[in-house]
Amino acid sequence: MNVRELRATLKKLDAIEDRSGHHVYFYLEIDEHDYRICKLSHSMRGELPSFVITDTVKRLKLTSREFTALADCQIEKPEFLQIWKFRVP
């Protein structure tokens, strides 16, 4: 997965992108709480290191297979929110 594909995937979830600091952060607002779901370097281009994808998958409370389905538009935001609410205590 490359940076463009990750950004597009997070955009499907209406993630808020914050570029104001030393890194680019993506946040999701769920039930009036902001959750940081991704951190990228401003200089990242091309293919992502595996640790970025792994960290993002964990923060989204998804399995690798579910994350791939989200990226491939097989999971939409309402279904993602159901998964999230089931897995977040």
Order of alpha helices (4+ residues) and beta strands (2+ residues): alpha-beta-beta-beta-alpha-alpha-alpha
